[in-house]
Amino acid sequence: MIPFNKSTLEGREIEQILRSALSGAIAGDQQYSKKSERLLEEVFKSNSSAKITTSCTHALEISAMLLDIKPGDEVIVPSFTFVSTASAFAMRGAEIKFIDVRPDTLNLDESKLETAISTRTKAIVPVHYAGVGCEMDTIMAITNRHGIAVVEDNAHGLFGKYKGQPLGTFGRFATQSFHETKNITCGEGGAIVLNNPEDIELCEIIREKGTNRTQFFRGQVDKYSWRELGSSYVMSDILAAFLHAQLDSAKQIQAKRAKIWNFYDQELASWTSASDIKRPTIPTHCEQAYHMYYMLLPDLESRTRFLAHLRTNGVHAVFHYLPLHLSDYAVRRNWNNVNCSVSVDVSERLVRLPLYTSLSLEEQQKVVAACQSFKL
């Protein structure tokens, strides 16, 4: 069985884990956390500051705390996304207002954004689905006009660009994921990207249990104390050592993923066209991150049969998000009275194919052959 995902060693992961362990300093914000943050900041090529966290979920929670989200505030998110995009703000008491996604890129539908804004809207969280940029020109113009913060959920989008600008550098904050399924991984991990220097000090306090411990270690204060509400969001140096090795091998990783993605897209073009199956849409002004290769089957029934067919042929493919506005929690909170018909539709039709760097050409050919042998 070809698995959907498989984490692989790409560089000096084991060597650096050993170095970290032997150093005697394996807590958070040690040598490899700092090195990883510097490599991330090089990716964004701006005045952005990156802070490593224990997950993308925690990075989103930090952004909610930095924005001082309170009960009664509204936060706009797409319905077709992972639960953390919404729950990080709901935990602070925010009312979540779901809007639909575009039928082409499956990104937040910017044409529906302005009508969703109210006087209580505190933040908007666009998700760069599959590492393809949202229409950030329009989104930023709307949010700037209304004075609303943008938090980019860039869990899929590291190395992607919109009109030549790196994803993660448009909003006030951006969040990254280094989960096992992401291009760059350390098993579990994340980062928050701060595009406003004024947010750095408070961010450091929040991610260090609400204390100014970071300033203490820099020698800026002679003792540290409890300053704000926060939590333990710093990553162990053991994980950071793995992460740094992956970031250091990013060019090789991205090249391998791009080659697999393009192989799928070229080999499946004729079959998908003849079978009324939709391949990913990549606008010409977007440079994608090669995070996933997905297809949209005609309907739920054909998607169900297709997944079973692939499994019978030794390929483990999966679907993706269930619309958040229809989740049990959202229904209990009465957040489901919205029209997100595209989110519902694509949720029932989407299939993700295996895509990881050690996927051999022979295995890629097996995946393609299994797809092409399916009859609608």
LUMKE-905632 format. One line per 2 residues: their letters; for each residue x, y, z of C-alpha. Coordinates in steps of 0.25 Angstrom, whole numbers, padded with zeros to 4 digits, m for minus. Example, Ala and Ser with C-alpha at 12.3 -4.5 7.8 and 13.67 -1.06 7.14 Angstrom:
2
AS	0049:m0018:0031  0055:m0004:0029
This chain:
376
MI	0000:0000:0000  0005:0013:m0004
PF	0003:0022:0008  m0004:0036:0007
NK	0008:0042:0014  0021:0038:0019
ST	0031:0047:0026  0046:0045:0022
LE	0060:0050:0025  0065:0060:0016
GR	0078:0065:0022  0085:0065:0035
EI	0073:0063:0044  0079:0051:0052
EQ	0092:0058:0053  0086:0071:0058
IL	0077:0064:0068  0089:0057:0074
RS	0097:0070:0075  0085:0077:0082
AL	0084:0065:0092  0099:0065:0095
SG	0099:0081:0097  0092:0079:0110
AI	0082:0090:0106  0069:0084:0100
AG	0059:0093:0105  0052:0104:0096
DQ	0059:0116:0089  0072:0109:0089
QY	0082:0108:0077  0073:0101:0067
SK	0061:0109:0070  0069:0122:0067
KS	0075:0116:0054  0061:0112:0049
ER	0056:0125:0052  0067:0132:0044
LL	0065:0122:0032  0050:0125:0032
EE	0052:0140:0032  0061:0138:0020
VF	0049:0132:0013  0040:0144:0015
KS	0051:0154:0011  0045:0166:0018
NS	0045:0172:0032  0037:0160:0037
SA	0041:0153:0050  0038:0138:0052
KI	0036:0131:0065  0036:0116:0066
TT	0024:0110:0073  0019:0096:0077
SC	0009:0096:0066  0002:0105:0056
TH	m0010:0104:0065  m0002:0110:0076
AL	0003:0121:0067  m0012:0124:0063
EI	m0015:0125:0078  m0003:0135:0080
SA	m0009:0143:0069  m0022:0144:0076
ML	m0016:0148:0089  m0008:0159:0082
LD	m0020:0164:0076  m0027:0164:0090
IK	m0039:0156:0084  m0050:0157:0094
PG	m0064:0152:0095  m0073:0159:0085
DE	m0062:0161:0075  m0065:0155:0062
VI	m0054:0147:0053  m0057:0144:0039
VP	m0051:0130:0034  m0054:0121:0022
SF	m0063:0109:0025  m0054:0100:0017
TF	m0042:0100:0026  m0036:0092:0038
VS	m0043:0094:0052  m0031:0102:0058
TA	m0033:0114:0048  m0046:0116:0056
SA	m0044:0110:0069  m0032:0118:0073
FA	m0041:0131:0073  m0053:0124:0078
MR	m0045:0120:0091  m0044:0135:0094
GA	m0059:0137:0093  m0060:0142:0078
EI	m0072:0139:0070  m0067:0132:0057
KF	m0074:0137:0044  m0072:0127:0033
ID	m0071:0131:0018  m0070:0122:0006
VR	m0058:0119:m0003  m0056:0121:m0018
PD	m0059:0109:m0027  m0046:0110:m0034
TL	m0035:0111:m0024  m0043:0107:m0012
NL	m0038:0120:m0004  m0047:0130:0003
DE	m0056:0137:m0006  m0052:0151:m0006
SK	m0065:0155:m0013  m0073:0151:m0001
LE	m0063:0158:0009  m0068:0172:0011
TA	m0083:0168:0013  m0078:0159:0024
IS	m0071:0171:0032  m0079:0177:0043
TR	m0075:0188:0054  m0070:0176:0063
TK	m0061:0170:0053  m0047:0169:0059
AI	m0039:0160:0049  m0040:0152:0036
VP	m0033:0139:0034  m0030:0136:0020
VH	m0025:0122:0017  m0015:0119:0006
YA	m0021:0106:0002  m0012:0096:m0004
GV	m0001:0106:m0004  m0008:0115:m0014
GC	m0009:0130:m0010  m0023:0136:m0007
EM	m0026:0149:m0015  m0018:0157:m0005
DT	m0019:0171:m0012  m0034:0171:m0011
IM	m0034:0165:0003  m0024:0175:0008
AI	m0031:0187:0001  m0044:0183:0008
TN	m0037:0181:0022  m0029:0194:0021
RH	m0042:0201:0018  m0049:0196:0030
GI	m0037:0196:0040  m0037:0181:0042
AV	m0025:0172:0045  m0022:0160:0035
VE	m0016:0147:0041  m0011:0139:0029
DN	m0013:0124:0032  m0001:0120:0024
AH	0000:0105:0028  0000:0101:0014
GL	0007:0112:0008  0022:0113:0012
FG	0030:0117:m0001  0018:0121:m0008
KY	0016:0135:m0014  0005:0144:m0019
KG	0009:0154:m0030  0024:0151:m0026
QP	0022:0154:m0011  0024:0142:m0001
LG	0011:0137:0005  0011:0141:0020
TF	0016:0155:0018  0003:0162:0015
GR	m0005:0161:0028  m0001:0167:0042
FA	0002:0152:0046  0004:0139:0038
TQ	0004:0125:0044  0012:0113:0039
SF	0011:0098:0041  0022:0088:0042
HE	0013:0076:0044  0017:0063:0039
TK	0008:0065:0026  0014:0078:0023
NI	0026:0081:0013  0035:0084:0024
TC	0033:0076:0037  0038:0073:0050
GE	0026:0064:0054  0018:0075:0061
GG	0022:0089:0061  0019:0103:0056
AI	0023:0118:0055  0017:0131:0056
VL	0022:0142:0046  0021:0156:0052
NN	0020:0167:0041  0019:0178:0050
PE	0032:0180:0059  0023:0186:0070
DI	0017:0172:0073  0030:0165:0075
EL	0032:0168:0090  0018:0164:0094
CE	0019:0152:0086  0031:0148:0093
II	0024:0150:0106  0012:0142:0102
RE	0020:0130:0097  0028:0129:0110
KG	0017:0127:0119  0014:0142:0120
TN	0027:0145:0126  0039:0154:0120
RT	0048:0142:0121  0053:0144:0107
QF	0058:0158:0111  0065:0152:0123
FR	0073:0142:0115  0077:0154:0106
GQ	0082:0161:0118  0072:0173:0116
VD	0066:0171:0130  0073:0165:0143
KY	0061:0156:0146  0048:0152:0140
SW	0034:0152:0145  0019:0150:0141
RE	0015:0161:0131  0003:0157:0123
LG	m0006:0144:0121  0002:0134:0113
SS	0005:0120:0111  0017:0110:0108
YV	0018:0111:0093  0033:0109:0091
MS	0038:0097:0084  0048:0087:0090
DI	0062:0089:0083  0061:0074:0080
LA	0050:0077:0070  0056:0090:0066
AF	0068:0082:0062  0060:0073:0053
LH	0053:0085:0047  0066:0093:0044
AQ	0071:0081:0036  0058:0081:0028
LD	0058:0096:0026  0073:0095:0022
SA	0069:0085:0011  0057:0093:0006
KQ	0062:0095:m0008  0063:0080:m0010
IQ	0050:0077:m0003  0042:0087:m0011
AK	0049:0082:m0024  0045:0068:m0021
RA	0030:0072:m0018  0029:0080:m0030
KI	0034:0069:m0039  0024:0059:m0033
WN	0012:0070:m0034  0016:0073:m0049
FY	0016:0058:m0052  0002:0056:m0046
DQ	m0003:0068:m0054  0003:0064:m0067
EL	0000:0049:m0067  m0015:0051:m0062
AS	m0019:0063:m0071  m0025:0055:m0082
WT	m0032:0045:m0072  m0038:0056:m0063
SA	m0043:0064:m0075  m0050:0052:m0081
SD	m0056:0048:m0068  m0061:0061:m0063
IK	m0051:0062:m0052  m0045:0075:m0048
RP	m0030:0077:m0046  m0024:0088:m0037
TI	m0025:0103:m0042  m0013:0111:m0041
PT	m0015:0126:m0045  m0003:0131:m0053
HC	0000:0142:m0043  0002:0131:m0032
EQ	0014:0122:m0029  0009:0110:m0022
AY	0016:0103:m0010  0014:0089:m0016
HM	0007:0085:m0003  m0003:0075:m0009
YY	m0009:0070:m0021  m0024:0069:m0021
ML	m0035:0066:m0031  m0050:0068:m0030
LP	m0059:0057:m0034  m0073:0059:m0040
DL	m0080:0056:m0027  m0080:0049:m0014
ES	m0084:0035:m0019  m0073:0035:m0030
RT	m0063:0040:m0019  m0066:0029:m0010
RF	m0065:0019:m0021  m0052:0025:m0025
LA	m0045:0025:m0012  m0049:0010:m0010
HL	m0044:0007:m0024  m0030:0013:m0021
RT	m0029:0005:m0008  m0032:m0008:m0015
NG	m0021:m0004:m0025  m0011:m0001:m0013
VH	m0012:0014:m0012  m0017:0021:0000
AV	m0023:0034:m0004  m0032:0043:0005
FH	m0042:0054:0005  m0040:0067:0013
YL	m0048:0077:0022  m0062:0076:0026
PL	m0069:0090:0025  m0067:0096:0039
HL	m0080:0103:0039  m0087:0090:0039
SD	m0079:0084:0050  m0086:0080:0063
YA	m0079:0092:0071  m0083:0102:0061
VR	m0097:0097:0060  m0098:0098:0076
RN	m0093:0112:0075  m0103:0116:0064
WN	m0092:0119:0054  m0097:0110:0043
NV	m0108:0120:0037  m0099:0124:0026
NC	m0098:0120:0011  m0085:0113:0009
SV	m0090:0104:m0003  m0077:0103:m0010
SV	m0070:0098:0003  m0081:0087:0004
DV	m0079:0083:m0010  m0064:0082:m0011
SE	m0064:0075:0003  m0072:0064:m0003
RL	m0064:0063:m0016  m0049:0065:m0013
VR	m0038:0055:m0013  m0023:0056:m0009
LP	m0013:0048:m0015  0000:0043:m0008
LY	0011:0053:m0009  0024:0052:m0001
TS	0038:0054:m0005  0042:0039:m0004
LS	0030:0035:m0014  0038:0028:m0025
LE	0035:0029:m0040  0030:0015:m0040
EQ	0020:0018:m0028  0016:0031:m0035
QK	0013:0022:m0048  0005:0013:m0039
VV	m0004:0024:m0034  m0006:0029:m0048
AA	m0010:0016:m0053  m0019:0013:m0042
CQ	m0026:0026:m0045  m0027:0024:m0060
SF	m0033:0010:m0058  m0045:0016:m0050
KL	m0058:0017:m0058  m0069:0027:m0054
